[in-house]
Amino acid sequence: MTDTGFINARLLNPASGLDVTGNLLVKDGKIADLGPTLFSDTIPDGIEIVDCRGQVLCPGLIDMRVFTGEPGAEHRETLRTASLAAAAGGVTTLIVMPNTNPVIDDVALVDYIERRARDTAIVNIHPMAALTKGLNGKEMTEIGLLKDAGAVAFTDGDRSVSDAQIMRRALSYAAHFNALIVQHAEVPELSHGVMNESELAGRLGLSGTPAVAETIMIERDLRLLELTGGRYHVSQVSCAASVEVIARARRHGQKVTCGVSAAHLTLNENDVQSYRTFFKMTPPLRSEDDRRALVAGLADGTIDVVVSSHDPQDAEVKRHPFAQAAFGAIGLETLLASTLSLVHNGDLPLMRLLSAMTHIPADLLNLNTGRLAAGLPADLALIDIGAPWIVKAEALHSISKNTPFDDRRLQGQVLRTIVGGRTVYTRE
């Protein structure tokens, strides 16, 4: 592997607050050194030089919530195509959900995902294992064995564990292994709608799911967390009330963290007025007041991570009337660019946004990445945060094209993505 020197870069390391113009050296797939004085005397012979021309060089992004179709539904997305989309979006580590066929609820399936990722993917891929067998919410999986096999956390993906006894046992058992429990917070009995429950839903003639369906589940789980201890993460919050509940729990010392999707930070229920099914997702897009509360929660640290919630769906299940269409939208390639709009309009500092996609998810999942530091893997993204572009679904790398940002003007492009010191993507 050729050693590489990145020169004239704006080095951003959110974990330490570093923001300087300088250089970075990659040797043997790892960061060897970095800083403003590196190469101040001379550049060593025999290394490849990348002139960053003042653009941002930061840790590669980590996406904690990605659905793929492999195994079982490769026509929607494979690990390979998901990794291509990730690389184009500056994402160097994907965490894939267990909602596959068969479900990732067995040691052999964890091993399969890791082997397939090594053989076919161009970015790092780690699986979350199912929290309950078959995702049926009735019987807990072997958390200890699955964690030893490589599962980084435990979740039923886009399904809630609604049985309080099962969730209590899972939290208690996982605490012995310091395992992270990830919940899709939604009371199933209240969640039969296809969009946010509101006056707008009534006008559009669409059934609604109330925000309280999410908040009730979070409040229940936090009570169980008091009984059991352990680590608990809400995969996505979508409304102001949920942010308030989590902030209050934090003040009382509970070990709760949460994520939010890029779509929920940048879109709202008004986007559904076109009846375009790419805006149909779970949890549903909420009100503008809720969206603004999510941005504020991310800015003040109540919300820990930002995810793409990448959920590829093919045309056969999306090309239906809104009420009958499948839930889900892709988001890997637009994760960074869409949320950079919050930075450009002054709602969010750049460093805070990057923290939510780098070292914070790395810490939650005990991954040895997400930072610019000597000795760590050279997982990097070179970004022009001001470059404008227009999203064209047909140009995206995902097999499925169900992006809610189609034809939208975004600002911020990934110029180069590096995984383990190897360049896996460059913008043409």
NORFEN-V685160 format. One record per helix or strand. SS is the DSSP state (~ for helix, > for strand). FROM is the first residue (numbers start at 1). TO is the last residue. Records with the same first field share a line. If there is no record, write none. Layout:
BEGIN
SS=FROM-TO  FROM-TO
END
This chain:
BEGIN
>=4-13  18-27  30-35  48-51  56-59  61-67  91-96  124-127  129-130  132-132  140-140  154-155  180-183  195-196  208-209  231-234  256-261  305-307  310-311  329-329  377-377  380-390  409-419  422-426
~=79-88  107-120  133-135  143-149  164-175  188-190  199-204  212-228  240-251  262-266  269-274  277-279  288-299  315-318  335-344  350-355  359-365  393-395
END
